Amino acid sequence: MKQLLLLGLLAIFLHARENPFFPSVGEEDLPFTSNDIQNLEPLKRAALSLPPHARVLQKVTVEYKNLDGSIESKSISVNNAVDWHLPIFISQSYVDAVSVLPKEEQADEFSLVGEIAFAKFYENKKSFKIITSDKLLRNFLLADPHRIVMDFQKDATLKSFIKRNPKSIFKTIRVGNHKGYYRVVLELDGAYRYKVETSGNGYKINLF
């Protein structure tokens, strides 16, 4: 009799769950909700600044925390040109963020930003005009900092010219005299490619 009772108790212990707080075989492990309460402010607007080399926004990825505390992310493809000077906004407001940006200049409006005896310099956003009758001998790009160098043919005595425009893409204009030519250096606010084309009474530089 004692042997039967002992065998019955052994059978009960063999079928007991090792940890009653975890599901047994065949039961579904239900997701749990975190009890971690965080008093976070609602999202209004966040801004992300791009580096100077950025030209195309390929994809936007958002990482978020779920109710159960797990971390996931979602992405959308964009593939649009961007201006790295302007931030990328993320918001849950329907207010148009563009309305708070300063009004841009007219597309064809160039402003005089400096001049020497035989050349005048104009700019408009990513375009720069040099009004001169002198021949452009060569042009090239240097880095650290990024700057466009342009040599114009002329035998003339010229004092060094420096004009700083810290709020402009063309941050600094430098002109120096050399034997048989003078050199115009346009220091840029970041990394760009450029193209030079003749423009009526001078030359036009377009950045991209």
C-alpha positions in Angstrom: 0.0 0.0 0.0 2.8 2.4 0.9 4.5 1.6 -2.4 1.4 2.5 -4.4 1.1 5.8 -2.5 4.7 6.6 -3.2 4.4 5.9 -6.9 1.3 8.2 -7.1 3.1 11.1 -5.5 6.1 10.6 -7.8 3.8 10.7 -10.9 2.3 14.0 -9.6 5.7 15.6 -9.3 6.8 14.4 -12.7 3.9 16.3 -14.4 4.3 19.5 -12.3 5.5 22.6 -14.2 9.0 23.6 -13.4 8.0 27.3 -13.3 4.3 28.1 -13.1 4.9 31.7 -14.3 6.0 30.5 -17.8 3.6 28.7 -20.3 3.8 25.0 -20.6 4.3 23.1 -23.8 1.5 23.9 -26.3 0.3 27.1 -24.6 0.6 30.4 -26.4 3.1 33.0 -24.9 1.0 36.1 -24.8 2.7 39.5 -25.2 2.9 41.6 -22.1 2.3 45.3 -21.5 5.0 47.3 -19.8 4.1 49.0 -16.5 6.8 51.5 -17.0 5.0 54.8 -17.0 6.8 57.8 -18.6 5.4 61.3 -18.7 6.8 62.3 -22.0 5.8 65.5 -23.8 3.8 65.0 -27.1 5.9 65.3 -30.3 5.6 68.8 -31.7 8.4 69.1 -34.2 12.0 67.7 -34.4 14.6 68.9 -36.8 17.6 67.0 -38.4 20.4 68.9 -40.0 22.2 67.2 -43.0 25.9 67.3 -43.7 27.3 69.6 -46.5 27.8 66.6 -48.8 24.1 65.6 -48.8 22.2 66.1 -52.1 19.5 63.4 -52.3 17.3 62.1 -49.6 17.0 58.4 -50.3 15.0 57.0 -47.3 13.5 58.1 -44.0 13.6 55.7 -41.1 11.7 56.1 -37.8 12.6 54.0 -34.8 9.8 53.8 -32.1 9.0 51.9 -28.9 5.9 49.7 -28.6 3.5 49.4 -25.7 5.4 46.2 -24.6 8.7 48.0 -24.5 10.1 46.5 -27.7 11.9 48.6 -30.3 11.0 48.6 -34.0 11.4 50.8 -37.0 9.6 51.7 -40.2 11.1 53.2 -43.4 9.8 55.1 -46.4 11.6 55.6 -49.7 11.9 59.3 -50.8 14.5 59.8 -53.5 14.2 63.6 -53.7 16.8 66.3 -54.1 17.5 68.3 -50.8 19.2 71.5 -49.9 21.5 70.7 -46.9 21.2 74.2 -45.7 17.6 73.5 -44.6 16.7 71.1 -41.8 14.5 68.0 -42.3 11.5 68.2 -40.0 9.4 65.4 -38.4 6.1 66.5 -36.9 2.6 65.3 -36.0 1.2 68.7 -36.7 -0.6 69.7 -39.9 0.9 73.2 -39.8 3.0 73.7 -43.0 6.6 74.1 -41.7 7.6 75.8 -44.9 5.5 78.8 -43.9 8.0 79.6 -41.1 11.0 79.7 -43.4 12.3 83.1 -44.7 11.1 84.2 -48.1 13.5 83.3 -50.8 14.9 85.7 -53.4 13.5 85.8 -56.9 15.2 83.2 -59.1 16.8 85.8 -61.5 17.7 88.4 -58.9 21.5 88.8 -58.6 23.0 91.0 -55.9 26.3 92.9 -56.2 28.6 91.6 -53.6 32.0 93.1 -54.6 34.0 94.7 -57.4 37.5 95.6 -58.5 38.7 97.9 -61.3 38.0 95.5 -64.1 35.5 93.0 -62.7 32.2 93.0 -60.7 30.9 90.1 -58.6 27.2 89.1 -58.3 25.5 86.2 -56.5 22.1 84.6 -56.2 21.8 81.4 -54.1 24.0 78.8 -55.8 25.0 81.0 -58.8 27.8 83.5 -59.0 28.5 85.9 -61.9 31.8 87.6 -62.7 31.3 90.5 -65.1 34.5 91.2 -66.9 36.0 91.5 -70.4 39.1 89.5 -69.4 39.6 86.0 -70.7 39.3 83.1 -68.3 42.5 81.0 -68.6 41.6 78.1 -66.3 39.5 77.1 -63.3 39.7 74.3 -60.8 38.4 73.2 -57.4 40.4 72.9 -54.2 39.3 71.2 -50.9 39.7 71.9 -47.2 38.1 74.4 -47.4 36.2 73.9 -50.7 37.0 76.8 -53.1 36.8 77.6 -56.8 39.9 79.1 -58.3 39.6 81.1 -61.5 42.5 82.8 -63.4 41.9 85.7 -65.7 44.4 87.0 -68.3 45.6 90.6 -67.6 48.8 92.5 -67.2 47.8 94.9 -64.4 48.9 96.0 -61.0 46.2 95.0 -58.5 46.0 95.3 -54.7 44.7 92.2 -52.9 41.0 92.2 -52.5 39.0 90.3 -49.9 35.3 90.4 -49.3 33.7 88.2 -46.6 30.0 87.1 -46.8 29.5 84.8 -43.9 25.8 84.3 -44.6 26.3 83.4 -48.2 27.2 80.1 -49.9 30.1 82.0 -51.4 31.6 82.9 -48.0 34.7 84.7 -49.1 35.9 86.3 -52.4 39.6 86.8 -52.8 41.4 88.4 -55.7 45.2 88.5 -56.0 47.6 89.7 -58.7 50.1 87.4 -60.6 52.4 87.9 -63.5 50.2 88.0 -66.6 46.9 87.2 -64.8 44.9 87.8 -61.7 43.3 85.0 -59.6 39.7 85.0 -58.2 39.1 82.5 -55.4 35.6 81.8 -54.2 35.5 80.0 -50.8 32.3 78.0 -50.4 30.4 77.1 -47.2 30.5 73.3 -48.0 31.2 70.7 -50.6 29.9 71.2 -54.1 30.5 70.4 -57.8 30.4 73.3 -60.2 30.1 74.4 -63.8 31.4 77.5 -65.5 29.7 79.0 -68.5 30.0 82.2 -70.5 27.2 84.6 -69.7 26.9 87.6 -72.0 29.5 90.0 -70.6 31.3 87.6 -68.3 31.1 84.2 -66.7 28.5 82.4 -64.5 29.3 79.7 -62.0 26.6 77.3 -61.0 26.9 75.0 -57.9 25.2 71.6 -57.5 
